[in-house]
Amino acid sequence: MSQVIRSPKMYDVCVIGSGAGGGTAAKVLTEGGLNVVLLEAGPPVNPEKDFKMLMWPYESPHRGAGVGGHARENFGEFLAPNGAWRIEGEPYTSAPGSNFQWFRSRIVGGRTNHWGRIALRFAPIDFKSATRDGLGDDWPITYDDLAPYYDKVESYIGVFGTRENVSSAPDGMFLPPPKPRCTDLIVKKACDKIGIICIPSRLAILTRSVNGRLPCHYCGQCGRGCVTASNFSSSQVMIPPAMKTGKLTMVTGAMAREVLLGKDGKAEGVSYIDKATRTEKRVNARAVVLAASACESARLLLNSKSAQFPDGLANSSGTVGRYLTDSVGSDGWGIIPQLEKMPPHNHDGVGGMHMYIPWWKFDRKNDFPRGYHIEFGGGRNMPGIGEFSDLLHEEEGYGATLKKRARQVYGTGIGMAGRGEMIPNPDTYCEIDSNVVDKWGIPVLRFHFKWSEYEVRQAKDMQETFRAVIEAAGGEYKTKTPISGERPFGIAEGGKIIHEVGTARMGADPKSSVLNGYCQAHDVKNVFVMDGAPLVTNPDKNPTLTIMALAWRASEYLLDEAKKGNL
Amino acid sequence: MSENSVTRRDILRTLAVGAVSGSVLQVIPAKAAEYAHQVVHNEKSASPAGKYVPKYFSAHQYEMLTTLCDAIIPKDEKSGGAVEAGAPEFIDLLTSENEEYQLALGGGLQWLDSFCSDRYSETFLDCTPEQRKAVLDMIAFRKNAKQDLALSQGVAFFAFLRRLTCDGFYTSKIGIADLQYIGNTALREFPGCPPLPEA
């Protein structure tokens, strides 16, 4: 213990992680007057240097493929510093027969630097899942509990959209949407023809100035990070106001190892590895907020063992790491001949979809539970690495013919991505691998993952819908998927959609859940979890907006409890 | 471009004069100039200047690579070809950093010379244009490898090189212009879709 460097300072709250949840907590808690220390495992982000906004592919000698062409597997070299499926020296393992891909981001802002900005509210019915169909569990809170916080988050970060009155996709506080692209008009018309709802999307991108942030300049590159902060990232929108209060201490390069439990049964601080010096350090705080990402927070709890909690902190229920889900994902694409005749024009728009298909079959019986939404895109995007991989896969030859064909097919494809709800199952969870530690000496996670028949049937339905829409648009559907094997109907490997949640879920019953409805541990009142881990279900809406709304609500509760002296 | 469109420099200038004052972002104006400088520097360094010294391939192999890139995407009446677009430099750079590429391309080029020498008693580069075309027509199509197994390595090599050549060409200034892509700029409003042609 003599090697551990203790900081004598006592903070009010230690927040672990600076992404969607941790950034929200840092802002709300510091503005509420608390002194916060924020531990971030990665380095700071510098938008002006790190973001490749408006860069042409030829401005990099690697043209977007990255050193040795290796960036192809991690979304290309122009994306904002974003993390990866594999991080050197920080392994994770999969149990035999399981294949889970864990995406981790080690940087201030976390995955919000590069995320898709899709900001969808969960629907009222999503909080009453068990009541609805007998599967899984209901949430301990309702839509009405969370709605005011959706309002706060949307108003603060800026989300465009339209009021549509679709019950599966509640309306929010919206900025006006951007005009549709040609691909949107074509898909919308096809959807109208076959009775599918298609509406403007809801993205955390500014179409009007908000809080002094400039509106979008429509370069279509949100994923690269935005120098003008015209889209939402925690690093540019949550952290700066927290810093401005003077009450935030940011510690970067700090890999949290354990939440420390005091003799009184409350957390008293966090020990972490300072990556630069490879020494163990410690911060003291009256409360701890874990927001390190769902699985990383579960790992931290499981690694925080004590006499009182031999199976991990706040884990008397044994459910930490359980109830892991990712979104069901299946993709496809088709060629739309009508697009061949489009005159060249600026198609960039915002960095993401202008329209989307919310879950529309909520009014009928389907052969799988819950639902999915469809994201789509295509058309005359900025050419990049792999631009003609489909053409090259399908057609051979070279020379003048190849060049002519490339001109002909450029911008004529429309891609579709289904994103649906997975039901938690007993074969899908993470635990500590007792044989492996990472380079910081911290025991790593081992994953168990299995899709059930529910998800496979959903992927099948996605493929059928993609085909129906592309064909209704006069196009030819190109994707072929197997009906069995490892990825039936193109279902993505677990973790690939990067919506992993549920590993420290909230619930009314401390025997079957880790947290109460305020993201507060049942077992340890001054421990909170504010990332994807508290989510009871993982509906067909990307989780980020809900993570922020839950974190905002939990942070206000924490402020209240602190004022009452209850922590 | 329409009046609606502004250039990259315009937006950087806008940032530099502090249009974001009062923003939650406090750092932009001071750093904007540095960013602009970097952009200009990148543009300059992207322009072809001087003779390229291959990082991985031998002079002979690099000449073969260049000849093959030119065959895959040649200059035509509309635009320049893959060589002018810098595809060989791009491929050489990636190959110098990736052992799988070294095997696939370095080995592939060697295979091609051996194949030509067996067939025509010349290296690929010393073959006549007709002979070279005959060889490419053999390795550019999978069905040929089905009939003649001896061609299968050549077919795999060509498919790989074709992919990289397309990547190199269609990420270049020439290739992007060839596709008539319009964008990667800052607009005040997104204009939406021009009138759709009849389906």
Interface residues (C-beta under 8 A of the other chain):
Chain A: N46 P47 E48 K49 L54 M55 W56 P57 Y58 E59 S60 P61 H62 R63 G64 A65 V67 G68 G69 H70 P178 K179 P180 R181 C182 D184 L185 I186 N211 G212 R213 L214 C216 H217 Y218 C219 G220 Q221 V227 T228 A229 Q236 V237 P240 P241 K244 Q338 K341 M342 P343 P344 H345 N346 H347 D348 G349 V350 R380 N381 M382 P383 G384 I385 G386 E387 F388 S389 L392 E396 G397 Y398 G399 A400 L402 K403 A406 R407 Y410 G411 G474
Chain B: S5 V6 R8 I11 L15 A19 V20 S21 G22 S23 V24 L25 Q26 V27 I28 K31 A32 E34 Y35 Q38 V39 N42 E43 A46 A71 I72 I73 P74 D76 G86 E89 F90 L93 L94 E97 N98 Y101 L136 A140 F141 R142 A159 R162 R163 C166 D167 G168 Y170 T171 S172 K173 G175 I176 D178 L179 Q180 Y181 I182 G183 N184 T185 A186 L187 R188 E189 F190 P191 G192 C193 P194 L196 P197 E198 A199
